[in-house]
């Protein structure tokens, strides 16, 4: 598997969320994703970026374009140094929210992606990785 | 500060979402809509999202809130212009938008609302 391109974007403001969506869209287009697959990836990115900002206190996302012939993919790693998630299983349940959201962000991003993983330590931070392949 | 314009179309209100929504803007829209529904005695709200290529759970929640609030004020909400890729993604995301009717475009949305009003009067 080769890395075609890698970039890191800050997530510190609402405007950053817009930039993350645009960069994700561009990456998906560059890798030749269909419109539906682009939309799924960008929507998942939007959910996770909002989580990083609203719950993680801000952080960053690393966008990597991957090549593993014959398939091409985009991987996004969202990281923050926020409060962390005590009960990941609970956080992944549809409808569970510790804030005022719909509780669909994490579970939704997981459903919208081909690959999903999450690591979190209370008091240290959270890292969520998703990937979509074509 | 930017505001989402709300248009009055007969007994209904039309809102077109074209920009990226953030917390403040979403709250402002919900407040403005509530006030306008009462002031105009509107019986329906049309939310046009035909420009949105991405609808995430934040927007979904905003739409649900608007629908719930409109219902309390005896107005029905119809979402129009959902792009195909968005529709597919919304289903997979698990966003159900219960209690919110949908229509292909503003014309069909208005027709839907008129029908409901006519039904009521029978």
Interface residues (C-beta under 8 A of the other chain):
Chain A: X14 X17 X18 X21 X35 X36 X38 X39 X40 X42 X43 X46 X47 X50 X94 X101 X102 X104 X105 X107 X108 X111 X112
Chain B: X20 X22 X23 X53 X54 X55 X56 X57 X58 X60 X61 X64 X84 X85 X86 X88 X89 X92 X93 X94 X95
